[in-house]
């Protein structure tokens, strides 16, 4: 039994084309959707520690936290300083709204396109920001957060699919991870803004929240001016437009082989009326499980608790509010810079090695943090906080964040988006987003109470999930590096465990007729050309529009004289859809 292939097995298809400036710019603009999530993650932790915000909406918190209220008396247990369910609901309402919106977002992404979904996400986020910045009652805060949650869900589904489908296979990891780079940049910028707005009492929090609209405006304009992906356009019936976009992003007119493969994938995708039911079937079990597992373990590493509540954590450990925000800035810088490691390494060494190394490094850091806090007596009755503990914890929090930033952070979004066949791609990414936001909600809603009850044990709790996630990757995640996106699902046929689901599916197929058996045994390397539909209906049929020079090559290769083909082409009888890279097929229905 093996732990899954470390590299793709068998030949890897290479398409014509180059990496164009156009595709890079398109992916960067689309990735501004990551800034929606990142900025909100970074801004929330600072806002909920600002005196003006707490006094207006959560006055009970200000009476129990000395750094906020200016009170010299400290609570007995620093882990319980911010244990307020109203505050937790403000943070986590975004996630439950996003979880509910994830599956509808996937439906919109499939039926209206990736571009349209990004446009809707940008508009909803802008509306939510306006409500939040103008809030005068807690109900407005919740409404604004709900709108932000829907926008984040839509963007998370659409942007990762957009970048995966636009990118050439050899740099798909890099272009997809622009989403995570922009996300971590959003976190850092938000944390820096919080340091400035914290001094604008009592309405600095409004400035912090209002500035979240900037990345949303970029995404909105992207939704207006960017093209949709060739895969989405062809799937929705716009073949010629899809081919033109493909030619533009690949920088060549010779895209027939990739176009043909996308068309074939779209034929299969359009046979699926209910992708949600399809992805639940046995054949798609690997895609279902791995899409959910990627974002499940991504959240249960505990990263969101560190990002959201870093200021509160450092304040609770005995440093002042200003120093706590400064420490948070350090974590933001580390988070952003470490993401570039994955950006440069994932397409060279693969996804698995980063998942595994990152999981081990995070586990070690969380265990060390727990031991230090326990040995220092933090949380025990009569304990006096010592600043050195906070700075020691900061060092290992940074090492932990670095590991996450080059492993589970970017790859938790990349991996689900590239393992799905086209017919379940939107549904699979919707499920990945649902799992991410659902468990973000659960963790966000329970973390402060868990921190109060478990104290330093909370870090061991998340460390166990890091171990479980690492083992899951080692045994069940096959490598996807360098494989064209429409070929990635085939890797499961060679995986030691998943092949039993993919290959065994054929046993459920209906018995074939004698004609079908005869067709299947035909020599597929020499398809013959027919004019009548009755003969052609015996096999799988496509309309072929070859280049003039390819026709002679095909005839000579099969010992035949060249045929003259009219402008409409001829019907091909046989099961093989490809004899040369420059063939262009248009699937037709002969019934």
C-alpha positions as CSV (number, residue, x, y, z in Angstrom):
1,X,0.0,0.0,0.0
2,X,1.4,3.4,-1.0
3,X,0.7,6.9,0.1
4,X,-0.4,8.0,-3.4
5,X,1.8,9.0,-6.3
6,X,4.4,11.6,-5.6
7,X,4.3,12.6,-9.3
8,X,1.9,12.0,-12.2
9,X,2.1,8.5,-13.7
10,X,2.2,8.0,-17.4
11,X,2.4,10.6,-20.2
12,X,1.3,14.1,-19.5
13,X,-0.4,16.0,-22.4
14,X,1.1,19.3,-23.4
15,X,-0.9,21.8,-25.3
16,X,0.2,24.5,-27.7
17,X,0.6,28.1,-26.4
18,X,2.6,30.4,-24.2
19,X,2.0,32.2,-20.9
20,X,0.6,35.5,-22.0
21,X,0.4,38.8,-20.2
22,X,-3.3,38.8,-20.8
23,X,-4.0,35.7,-18.8
24,X,-1.8,36.9,-15.9
25,X,-3.6,40.2,-15.7
26,X,-7.0,38.5,-15.9
27,X,-6.1,36.1,-13.0
28,X,-4.7,39.0,-10.9
29,X,-7.9,41.0,-11.3
30,X,-10.1,38.0,-10.6
31,X,-8.0,37.2,-7.5
32,X,-9.1,40.5,-6.0
33,X,-11.9,38.3,-4.7
34,X,-9.4,36.9,-2.3
35,X,-8.9,40.4,-0.9
36,X,-12.5,40.4,0.2
37,X,-11.9,37.5,2.5
38,X,-8.5,38.5,3.5
39,X,-9.3,42.1,4.4
40,X,-12.3,41.1,6.4
41,X,-10.2,38.5,8.3
42,X,-7.6,41.0,9.1
43,X,-9.9,43.9,9.9
44,X,-12.3,42.0,12.2
45,X,-9.7,41.2,14.9
46,X,-8.6,44.8,15.2
47,X,-12.2,46.3,15.1
48,X,-13.5,44.1,17.9
49,X,-10.7,45.4,20.2
50,X,-11.3,49.1,19.5
51,X,-12.9,50.9,22.5
52,X,-15.3,52.9,20.3
53,X,-16.7,49.8,18.7
54,X,-17.0,47.9,21.9
55,X,-18.6,50.7,23.9
56,X,-21.3,51.2,21.2
57,X,-22.2,47.6,20.5
58,X,-20.7,45.4,23.2
59,X,-20.4,47.4,26.4
60,X,-20.3,44.4,28.6
61,X,-17.0,43.4,27.1
62,X,-15.4,46.8,28.0
63,X,-16.2,46.3,31.7
64,X,-14.3,43.0,31.8
65,X,-11.2,43.8,29.8
66,X,-8.7,46.2,31.3
67,X,-6.9,47.2,28.1
68,X,-10.1,48.3,26.6
69,X,-11.8,49.9,29.4
70,X,-8.8,51.5,30.9
71,X,-9.3,49.6,34.1
72,X,-6.3,48.5,36.1
73,X,-8.0,45.4,37.6
74,X,-7.5,42.3,35.4
75,X,-9.7,39.2,35.3
76,X,-8.5,36.1,37.0
77,X,-8.3,34.1,33.8
78,X,-6.8,36.0,30.8
79,X,-8.1,33.3,28.4
80,X,-11.7,34.3,29.3
81,X,-11.4,38.1,28.8
82,X,-13.2,38.2,25.4
83,X,-15.6,35.3,26.0
84,X,-18.8,37.1,24.8
85,X,-21.3,35.3,22.6
86,X,-22.5,38.5,21.0
87,X,-19.0,39.3,19.9
88,X,-18.6,35.8,18.6
89,X,-21.9,36.2,16.6
90,X,-20.6,39.4,15.0
91,X,-17.5,37.5,13.8
92,X,-19.1,34.3,12.7
93,X,-22.4,35.5,11.1
94,X,-20.4,36.1,7.9
95,X,-19.4,32.4,7.8
96,X,-22.9,30.9,8.4
97,X,-24.3,33.2,5.7
98,X,-21.5,32.2,3.3
99,X,-22.1,28.5,4.1
100,X,-25.7,28.9,3.1
101,X,-24.8,30.8,0.0
102,X,-22.0,28.4,-1.2
103,X,-24.2,25.9,-3.0
104,X,-26.4,28.6,-4.7
105,X,-23.2,30.3,-5.7
106,X,-22.0,27.1,-7.3
107,X,-25.3,26.9,-9.3
108,X,-24.9,30.4,-10.5
109,X,-21.3,29.8,-11.4
110,X,-22.2,26.9,-13.6
111,X,-25.3,28.3,-15.3
112,X,-24.4,32.0,-15.5
113,X,-20.6,31.8,-15.7
114,X,-17.6,32.5,-13.5
115,X,-17.5,36.1,-14.6
116,X,-21.1,36.9,-13.7
117,X,-20.7,35.3,-10.3
118,X,-17.7,37.5,-9.6
119,X,-19.6,40.6,-10.6
120,X,-22.4,39.7,-8.2
121,X,-19.9,39.1,-5.4
122,X,-18.3,42.5,-5.8
123,X,-21.7,44.3,-5.8
124,X,-22.9,42.4,-2.7
125,X,-19.7,43.1,-0.8
126,X,-19.9,46.8,-1.6
127,X,-23.5,46.9,-0.3
128,X,-22.5,45.1,2.9
129,X,-19.6,47.5,3.5
130,X,-21.8,50.5,3.2
131,X,-24.2,49.1,5.8
132,X,-21.4,48.1,8.2
133,X,-19.6,51.5,8.0
134,X,-22.9,53.3,8.7
135,X,-24.1,50.9,11.4
136,X,-25.7,52.4,14.5
137,X,-27.4,49.2,15.8
138,X,-26.1,45.7,16.2
139,X,-28.8,44.5,13.7
140,X,-27.1,46.6,11.0
141,X,-23.8,44.9,11.8
142,X,-25.3,41.5,11.4
143,X,-27.1,42.4,8.1
144,X,-23.8,43.8,6.7
145,X,-21.9,40.7,7.8
146,X,-24.5,38.5,6.1
147,X,-24.1,40.3,2.8
148,X,-20.3,40.0,3.1
149,X,-20.7,36.3,3.8
150,X,-22.7,35.8,0.6
151,X,-20.2,37.8,-1.4
152,X,-17.2,35.8,0.0
153,X,-18.9,32.5,-0.8
154,X,-19.6,33.6,-4.4
155,X,-16.1,34.9,-4.8
156,X,-14.5,31.8,-3.3
157,X,-16.4,29.5,-5.7
158,X,-15.9,31.6,-8.8
159,X,-12.4,33.0,-8.5
160,X,-10.6,29.7,-7.9
161,X,-12.4,28.0,-10.8
162,X,-11.7,31.0,-13.0
163,X,-8.0,31.0,-12.4
164,X,-7.7,27.2,-12.6
165,X,-9.5,27.2,-16.0
166,X,-7.7,30.2,-17.5
167,X,-4.2,29.1,-16.5
168,X,-1.9,26.9,-18.6
169,X,-1.3,23.5,-16.9
170,X,2.4,24.1,-16.2
171,X,1.7,27.2,-14.1
172,X,-1.9,26.5,-12.9
173,X,-0.7,26.3,-9.3
174,X,0.9,29.7,-9.5
175,X,-1.9,31.5,-11.1
176,X,-4.5,29.9,-8.8
177,X,-2.5,30.8,-5.8
178,X,-2.6,34.5,-6.7
179,X,-6.0,34.2,-4.9
180,X,-4.2,33.3,-1.7
181,X,-1.4,35.9,-2.2
182,X,-4.0,38.7,-2.6
183,X,-5.9,37.2,0.4
184,X,-2.9,37.4,2.7
185,X,-2.0,40.9,1.4
186,X,-5.6,41.9,2.3
187,X,-5.0,40.6,5.8
188,X,-1.7,42.5,6.2
189,X,-3.2,45.8,4.8
190,X,-6.2,45.5,7.1
191,X,-4.0,45.0,10.1
192,X,-1.9,48.0,9.2
193,X,-5.0,50.1,8.8
194,X,-6.2,49.1,12.2
195,X,-3.1,50.5,13.8
196,X,-3.9,53.9,12.4
197,X,-7.7,53.9,12.9
198,X,-7.3,52.6,16.5
199,X,-6.2,56.2,17.4
200,X,-9.3,57.7,15.8
201,X,-11.7,57.5,18.8
202,X,-14.5,56.8,18.8
203,X,-15.3,56.2,15.1
204,X,-12.0,54.7,13.7
205,X,-13.7,51.4,13.3
206,X,-16.0,52.9,10.7
207,X,-13.0,53.8,8.6
208,X,-11.5,50.3,8.9
209,X,-14.8,48.7,7.7
210,X,-15.4,51.3,4.9
211,X,-12.0,50.7,3.3
212,X,-13.1,47.0,2.7
213,X,-15.0,48.3,-0.3
214,X,-11.8,49.0,-2.3
215,X,-11.1,45.3,-3.4
216,X,-14.8,44.8,-4.0
217,X,-14.7,47.7,-6.5
218,X,-11.8,46.0,-8.3
219,X,-13.7,42.7,-8.4
220,X,-16.8,44.4,-9.7
221,X,-14.9,46.0,-12.6
222,X,-13.3,42.6,-13.3
223,X,-16.8,41.1,-13.5
224,X,-17.7,43.7,-16.1
225,X,-14.5,43.7,-18.3
226,X,-12.9,40.3,-17.9
227,X,-13.8,37.5,-20.3
228,X,-15.3,34.3,-19.0
229,X,-13.3,31.2,-19.1
230,X,-13.3,29.0,-22.3
231,X,-14.5,26.1,-20.3
232,X,-17.5,28.0,-18.9
233,X,-18.4,29.6,-22.3
234,X,-18.3,26.3,-24.2
235,X,-20.2,24.5,-21.5
236,X,-23.0,27.1,-21.8
237,X,-23.1,26.8,-25.6
238,X,-20.8,29.6,-26.7
239,X,-18.2,27.5,-28.6
240,X,-16.9,30.1,-31.0
241,X,-16.5,32.7,-28.3
242,X,-14.8,30.1,-26.1
243,X,-12.4,29.3,-28.8
244,X,-11.5,33.0,-29.4
245,X,-10.9,33.5,-25.6
246,X,-8.7,30.3,-25.6
247,X,-6.7,31.6,-28.5
248,X,-6.2,35.0,-26.8
249,X,-5.1,33.6,-23.4
250,X,-2.8,31.0,-25.0
251,X,-1.2,33.5,-27.4
252,X,-1.7,31.2,-30.5
253,X,-4.3,30.3,-33.0
254,X,-3.2,26.6,-32.8
255,X,-5.4,25.6,-29.8
256,X,-7.4,22.9,-31.6
257,X,-6.3,20.0,-29.3
258,X,-7.1,21.8,-26.1
259,X,-10.3,23.2,-27.6
260,X,-11.3,19.6,-28.6
261,X,-10.6,18.3,-25.1
262,X,-12.7,21.1,-23.5
263,X,-15.5,20.3,-26.0
264,X,-15.4,16.6,-25.1
265,X,-15.5,17.5,-21.4
266,X,-18.5,19.8,-22.1
267,X,-20.4,17.1,-23.8
268,X,-20.0,14.9,-20.7
269,X,-20.8,17.9,-18.5
270,X,-24.0,18.7,-20.3
271,X,-25.3,15.1,-19.9
272,X,-25.4,15.8,-16.2
273,X,-28.6,17.5,-15.2
274,X,-28.0,17.4,-11.5
275,X,-24.3,17.8,-10.6
276,X,-25.1,17.6,-6.9
277,X,-26.6,14.1,-7.3
278,X,-23.8,13.2,-9.7
279,X,-21.0,14.1,-7.3
280,X,-22.6,12.0,-4.6
281,X,-22.4,8.9,-6.8
282,X,-19.7,6.3,-6.3
283,X,-17.7,7.2,-9.4
284,X,-17.1,10.7,-8.1
285,X,-16.4,9.7,-4.5
286,X,-12.7,10.8,-4.7
287,X,-13.6,14.3,-5.8
288,X,-16.4,14.6,-3.2
289,X,-14.2,13.4,-0.3
290,X,-11.1,15.3,-1.2
291,X,-12.8,18.6,-2.0
292,X,-14.5,18.5,1.4
293,X,-11.4,17.3,3.2
294,X,-9.2,20.0,1.8
295,X,-11.1,22.9,3.3
296,X,-12.2,20.9,6.4
297,X,-8.6,20.4,7.5
298,X,-7.7,23.9,6.3
299,X,-10.1,25.3,8.9
300,X,-9.3,22.9,11.7
301,X,-5.6,23.8,11.7
302,X,-6.9,26.7,13.8
303,X,-5.7,29.4,11.5
304,X,-8.8,31.6,11.6
305,X,-8.7,31.8,15.4
306,X,-5.1,33.1,15.2
307,X,-6.0,35.7,12.5
308,X,-9.2,36.9,14.0
309,X,-8.2,37.0,17.7
310,X,-4.5,37.6,17.5
311,X,-4.8,41.1,19.1
312,X,-7.0,39.7,21.9
313,X,-4.6,36.7,22.4
314,X,-1.6,39.0,22.9
315,X,-3.5,41.5,25.1
316,X,-4.6,38.5,27.2
317,X,-1.0,37.5,27.6
318,X,0.0,40.8,29.2
319,X,1.0,43.2,26.5
320,X,-0.7,46.6,25.8
321,X,-3.2,47.1,23.0
322,X,-0.7,49.0,20.8
323,X,1.9,46.3,21.2
324,X,-0.7,43.6,20.5
325,X,-1.7,45.3,17.2
326,X,2.0,45.6,16.4
327,X,2.5,41.9,17.0
328,X,-0.4,41.2,14.8
329,X,1.2,43.2,12.0
330,X,4.3,40.9,12.3
331,X,2.0,37.9,11.8
332,X,0.4,39.5,8.8
333,X,3.8,40.2,7.1
334,X,4.9,36.6,7.7
335,X,1.6,35.3,6.4
336,X,1.9,37.2,3.2
337,X,5.6,36.6,2.5
338,X,5.4,32.9,3.2
339,X,2.7,32.5,0.6
340,X,5.3,33.2,-2.1
341,X,7.1,29.9,-1.1
342,X,4.1,27.9,-2.3
343,X,3.7,30.2,-5.3
344,X,7.2,29.2,-6.5
345,X,7.3,25.6,-5.3
346,X,3.9,24.0,-5.8
347,X,4.3,23.7,-9.6
348,X,7.9,22.5,-9.3
349,X,7.8,20.0,-6.5
350,X,4.1,19.3,-6.2
351,X,1.2,19.8,-3.8
352,X,1.6,16.8,-1.6
353,X,5.1,17.7,-0.3
354,X,3.9,21.2,0.8
355,X,0.7,19.8,2.4
356,X,2.7,17.3,4.4
357,X,5.6,19.5,5.5
358,X,3.2,22.3,6.4
359,X,1.1,20.0,8.6
360,X,4.2,18.7,10.5
361,X,5.5,22.2,11.1
362,X,2.2,23.5,12.3
363,X,1.8,20.5,14.7
364,X,5.2,21.1,16.3
365,X,4.5,24.9,16.8
366,X,1.1,24.3,18.4
367,X,2.5,21.8,20.8
368,X,5.4,24.1,21.8
369,X,2.9,27.0,22.3
370,X,0.8,24.8,24.6
371,X,3.7,23.6,26.6
372,X,5.1,27.2,27.1
373,X,1.7,28.5,28.2
374,X,1.2,25.6,30.6
375,X,4.7,25.9,32.1
376,X,4.3,29.6,32.6
377,X,1.1,29.1,34.5
378,X,-1.0,31.3,32.2
379,X,-4.7,31.0,33.1
380,X,-4.1,29.8,36.6
381,X,-5.5,31.6,39.6
382,X,-3.2,34.3,40.9
383,X,-1.0,34.2,37.8
384,X,0.7,37.5,36.8
385,X,1.1,37.9,33.1
386,X,4.7,38.2,31.9
387,X,5.4,40.0,28.6
388,X,8.2,37.5,27.6
389,X,5.6,34.8,27.3
390,X,3.6,36.8,24.7
391,X,6.8,37.5,22.7
392,X,7.8,33.8,22.9
393,X,4.4,32.8,21.7
394,X,4.6,35.3,18.9
395,X,7.8,33.6,17.5
396,X,6.1,30.3,17.2
397,X,2.8,31.7,16.0
398,X,4.8,33.2,13.2
399,X,6.5,29.9,12.4
400,X,3.0,28.3,12.5
401,X,1.5,30.9,10.2
402,X,4.4,30.5,7.7
403,X,3.7,26.8,7.5
404,X,0.0,27.4,6.9
405,X,0.7,30.1,4.3
406,X,2.8,27.9,2.1
407,X,0.7,24.7,2.5
408,X,-2.9,24.4,3.6
409,X,-3.7,28.1,3.0
410,X,-3.3,28.3,-0.8
411,X,-3.4,24.5,-1.5
412,X,-6.7,24.1,0.4
413,X,-8.3,26.2,-2.3
414,X,-6.2,25.1,-5.3
415,X,-6.6,21.3,-4.9
416,X,-10.4,21.1,-4.9
417,X,-10.6,23.3,-7.9
418,X,-8.4,21.2,-10.1
419,X,-9.5,17.6,-9.2
420,X,-13.0,18.0,-10.5
421,X,-14.2,17.0,-14.0
422,X,-16.1,19.8,-15.7
423,X,-19.5,18.2,-15.0
424,X,-19.0,18.5,-11.2
425,X,-16.5,21.3,-11.0
426,X,-18.9,24.0,-9.8
427,X,-20.6,21.7,-7.5
428,X,-17.3,20.4,-6.1
429,X,-16.0,23.9,-5.5
430,X,-19.3,24.8,-3.9
431,X,-19.0,21.9,-1.5
432,X,-15.4,22.9,-0.7
433,X,-16.6,26.5,0.0
434,X,-19.5,25.3,2.1
435,X,-17.3,23.1,4.3
436,X,-14.8,26.0,4.7
437,X,-17.3,28.5,5.7
438,X,-19.5,26.1,7.8
439,X,-16.5,25.1,10.0
440,X,-15.3,28.7,10.0
441,X,-18.6,29.5,11.6
442,X,-18.5,26.7,14.1
443,X,-14.9,27.6,15.1
444,X,-15.6,31.3,15.2
445,X,-18.7,30.8,17.3
446,X,-17.1,28.4,19.8
447,X,-13.4,29.5,19.9
448,X,-13.7,32.1,22.7
449,X,-15.6,29.7,24.9
450,X,-13.2,26.8,24.1
451,X,-10.3,29.1,24.9
452,X,-11.8,30.0,28.2
453,X,-12.6,26.3,29.1
454,X,-9.5,24.6,27.6
455,X,-7.0,27.3,28.1
456,X,-3.6,26.3,26.6
457,X,-5.2,22.9,25.7
458,X,-6.9,24.6,22.7
459,X,-3.5,24.6,20.9
460,X,-3.1,20.8,21.4
461,X,-6.7,20.4,20.2
462,X,-5.9,22.0,16.9
463,X,-2.5,20.2,16.7
464,X,-4.4,16.9,16.6
465,X,-6.3,18.0,13.6
466,X,-3.0,19.0,11.9
467,X,-1.7,15.5,12.5
468,X,-5.0,14.0,11.1
469,X,-4.9,16.2,8.0
470,X,-1.2,15.4,7.3
471,X,-1.9,11.6,7.4
472,X,-5.0,12.1,5.2
473,X,-2.9,13.8,2.6
474,X,-0.1,11.2,2.7
475,X,-2.4,8.3,2.1
476,X,-5.3,9.7,0.0
477,X,-4.2,12.9,-2.0
478,X,-2.7,12.0,-5.4
479,X,-0.4,14.5,-7.0
480,X,-1.8,16.9,-9.6
481,X,1.3,18.9,-10.5
482,X,1.6,19.7,-14.3
483,X,-1.5,17.8,-15.4
484,X,-4.0,19.6,-17.8
485,X,-7.1,20.4,-15.8
486,X,-9.4,18.2,-18.0
487,X,-7.1,15.2,-17.5
488,X,-6.6,15.5,-13.7
489,X,-9.7,13.4,-12.8
490,X,-7.9,10.4,-14.5
491,X,-5.3,10.2,-11.8
492,X,-7.8,8.5,-9.5
493,X,-7.8,5.5,-11.8
494,X,-4.2,4.8,-10.8
495,X,-4.5,5.6,-7.1
496,X,-4.1,2.6,-4.8
497,X,-7.3,3.4,-2.9
498,X,-9.5,5.6,-5.1
499,X,-9.3,3.4,-8.2
500,X,-11.8,1.0,-6.7
501,X,-14.5,3.6,-6.9
502,X,-13.6,5.0,-10.3
503,X,-12.9,1.7,-12.1
504,X,-15.6,-0.4,-10.4
505,X,-18.2,2.1,-11.6
506,X,-18.1,0.3,-15.0
507,X,-19.6,-2.8,-13.4
508,X,-22.9,-0.8,-12.9
509,X,-23.2,0.0,-16.6
510,X,-26.0,-1.5,-18.6
511,X,-25.1,-4.5,-20.9
512,X,-24.0,-3.5,-24.3
513,X,-25.6,-4.6,-27.5
514,X,-23.8,-6.7,-30.2
515,X,-23.4,-3.6,-32.3
516,X,-21.8,-1.6,-29.4
517,X,-19.5,-4.5,-28.7
518,X,-18.5,-4.7,-32.4
519,X,-17.8,-0.9,-32.4
520,X,-15.8,-1.1,-29.2
521,X,-13.5,-3.8,-30.7
522,X,-12.8,-1.8,-33.9
523,X,-9.3,-0.6,-34.5
524,X,-9.5,2.9,-33.1
525,X,-6.4,4.2,-34.7
526,X,-7.8,4.2,-38.3
527,X,-11.3,5.7,-38.2
528,X,-13.2,5.7,-41.5
529,X,-15.1,8.5,-43.0
530,X,-18.8,8.2,-44.0
531,X,-21.5,10.4,-45.4
532,X,-24.7,8.9,-44.1
533,X,-26.1,9.2,-40.6
534,X,-27.3,5.6,-40.4
535,X,-23.8,4.2,-40.7
536,X,-22.3,6.9,-38.5
537,X,-24.8,6.2,-35.8
538,X,-23.1,2.8,-35.1
539,X,-20.3,4.6,-33.3
540,X,-19.5,7.8,-31.5
541,X,-19.8,10.7,-34.1
542,X,-18.2,14.0,-34.4
543,X,-18.1,16.6,-37.2
544,X,-14.5,17.1,-38.3
545,X,-13.2,20.3,-39.9
546,X,-9.5,19.6,-40.6
547,X,-6.9,21.8,-42.0
548,X,-6.2,21.1,-45.6
549,X,-2.7,19.8,-45.0
550,X,-3.9,17.4,-42.3
551,X,-6.3,15.6,-44.7
552,X,-3.4,14.4,-46.9
553,X,-1.4,13.3,-43.9
554,X,-4.4,11.3,-42.6
555,X,-5.0,9.6,-46.0
556,X,-1.3,8.7,-46.4
557,X,-1.1,7.4,-42.9
558,X,-3.9,5.0,-43.6
559,X,-2.9,3.9,-47.1
560,X,-5.7,5.9,-48.7
561,X,-5.8,8.6,-51.3
562,X,-6.7,12.1,-50.1
563,X,-10.3,12.9,-50.1
564,X,-11.9,16.3,-50.9
565,X,-13.9,17.5,-47.9
566,X,-16.5,20.1,-48.3
567,X,-16.9,23.1,-46.1
568,X,-19.1,21.2,-43.6
569,X,-16.6,18.4,-43.2
570,X,-17.4,14.7,-43.0
571,X,-18.9,12.4,-40.3
572,X,-16.3,10.3,-38.5
573,X,-17.3,6.7,-37.6
574,X,-15.3,5.3,-34.6
575,X,-14.6,5.9,-31.0
576,X,-11.3,7.7,-31.3
577,X,-11.7,11.5,-31.3
578,X,-8.1,12.5,-31.9
579,X,-5.6,11.7,-34.6
580,X,-3.6,14.9,-34.8
581,X,-3.2,18.1,-32.7
582,X,-4.7,20.3,-35.3
583,X,-8.1,18.5,-35.6
584,X,-11.1,20.6,-34.6
585,X,-14.2,18.7,-33.6
586,X,-17.8,20.0,-33.1
587,X,-19.9,17.4,-31.4
588,X,-23.3,17.0,-33.0
589,X,-26.5,15.1,-32.2
590,X,-27.7,12.9,-35.0
591,X,-30.9,11.8,-33.4
